[in-house]
């Protein structure tokens, strides 16, 4: 049954249903009513291949460094464009609206670079983990070989 919510001058929320019945709630109940009516949906935080073209690929340290330099340069260019756009906004009549639009566009584009940074960091951690495992295996093999040679020596 659809409800109409109206807030009167005394701070009382009036809920009128389609049957024409009237309910009165104090203003403090409004947030609870609204929270019960709608569930928030969170955006999917997993990056896509369009946002991160190297997603899921195993990269070398040189490739990671190259990609990171590209991301840093792109972000610097993006920040420079934002500064120019902000300067152009001050020449307009609706300054705040223009600033908000350019900041929103900047945030959306910068989010892609943040996702790429996160993936590059994950790639670096994976390489460090592989390197650590290889060093531990090498040390274990050396220790085993040393233990075997010391046990056979008279």
C-alpha positions, 0 to 999 in steps of 0.5 A: 500500500503506497504511503505519502510522507508529509512533514508539517511545521511542528516537525510531525511526520504525517503518513497518509495511506491510499485509504485516506487514513492519517498517522502521526509520528514524531520527527525522530521516527522518520529516520527509522521509517526511511531506514526500514523502507529502503536497503542501501546497495553498495557498488561492486568494488572489484575492478573490471578488465576495462578498468585494469587491462593487466588484471589477472596477469603475472607481471615482472618487476620491470613491467610493474615499474613501467605500469606504475610510472604510466599511472603516476603520469596519468594521474598528474595529467588528470590533476593538472586538467582538474586545476585548469577546469577549476580555473575555468569554473571561476569565470562562470556564473554557477561556480559551485555547480561547475566545480562539483561537476568537474570534481565528480568527473575527476573522482570517477576517472581517478578511481580507475587509476586507484584500481590500477594502483591496487592491482600493481600493489597486489602484483608486487606483493605476489612477487615478493611472496614468490621471492621469499618462498624461493629464498626459504627453499634455497636456505632449507636446501643449503641447511639440508646439504650442510647437515648431510655433509657434516653427518657423513664427515668423520 
